[in-house]
Amino acid sequence: MLKKDIDIYWFSGTGNTYLITNELKEELEKFNIKVNLFKIEKSNPKNIDTDKIIGLAFPVAVQATYPLVWNFIDRLPNLESKNTKIFMIDTLAGFSGGVVGPLKNILSKKGYECIGAKEFIMPSNYSKPKEEEVNRKKVEKSLKKAKDFAKDLVEEKSNWGRVPGVSDVVKYINNRQFIWNSIQKTVSINNDKCIKCGLCAKLCPTNSIRFNKGEYPIKVDGCESCMRCIAFCPQNAILLNKKETTQYKAVNLELFLK
Ligand SMILES: Cc1cc2nc3c(=O)[nH]c(=O)nc-3n(C[C@H](O)[C@H](O)[C@H](O)COP(=O)(O)O)c2cc1C
């Protein structure tokens, strides 16, 4: 039986990953395991407590995950003698490209013991949202899966598989800067609708929106198109591919303002 406390480092653009992470936490705590949640965007990977079990939680993006998540993972400390246990969860709309494989390689090389990986299908926060009922069923199924994963972790029955071959290619492609350069251009601000509230700048996990009171916000380099600004803009004034889009969010705004 797993006994140690767990620290989960999570990133979520629009809340799907948080929902699953929080369900996992609540379920693990039923087994008397204390679970702390930390935002990846606010955490320094060098300061993680390697006496704890570590969890990583993130959305799939471009068949792997966001550069900000890779950046956190790449800077996790190398372990010398210790064998810290680590697990991962990701949420995705349909196909992850096998991100679990390259992640396992990286973490194993750093000396972590990879104890479990699970992927959770959730509503897409990128393409046109499906009907509410379809989305609700996906969420329900994944919340149940999170409960089962918690039990597997505690009973030390979880595993971390990998898709041989494919996944390393996917990580290579996902890593290309030109891909992210073009992706960041898909998000833009519609000044005709903007009320200069500055919320988008406050929410942006990569500080890619500059805002001065009384002025329109300006997008600068570094956006990873996580959809958070689009999801929560009170005016729906942030465009995807130059068009207004249906706002998708799985949680309340407050989670990201804390
Ligand atoms: C820029 C971007 C790229 C995405 N790429 C993929 C992908 O390659 N495969 C996939 O299944 N879902 C993809 N998705 C969908 C998200 O992974 C999915 O909706 C996820 O649950 C969102 O989690 P979050 O709400 O925690 O940000 C992508 C979403 C965005 C915004």
The ligand as an ORCA input file, in Angstrom:
! r2SCAN-3c Opt
* xyz 0 1
  C      -3.515     24.161    -28.621
  C      -4.215     22.880    -28.274
  C      -3.764     21.672    -28.789
  C      -4.429     20.475    -28.477
  N      -3.925     19.312    -28.978
  C      -4.559     18.150    -28.717
  C      -4.040     16.929    -29.235
  O      -3.010     16.877    -29.908
  N      -4.718     15.778    -28.962
  C      -5.869     15.768    -28.211
  O      -6.443     14.709    -28.020
  N      -6.363     16.923    -27.678
  C      -5.737     18.108    -27.906
  N      -6.230     19.277    -27.368
  C      -7.415     19.236    -26.494
  C      -7.056     19.273    -25.011
  O      -5.976     18.402    -24.727
  C      -8.214     18.858    -24.091
  O      -9.379     19.524    -24.348
  C      -7.776     19.032    -22.613
  O      -8.634     18.276    -21.789
  C      -7.776     20.470    -22.142
  O      -7.402     20.505    -20.791
  P      -7.416     21.791    -19.872
  O      -8.865     22.260    -19.789
  O      -6.927     21.316    -18.560
  O      -6.546     22.796    -20.500
  C      -5.585     20.481    -27.643
  C      -6.036     21.706    -27.136
  C      -5.367     22.880    -27.437
  C      -5.882     24.160    -26.859
*
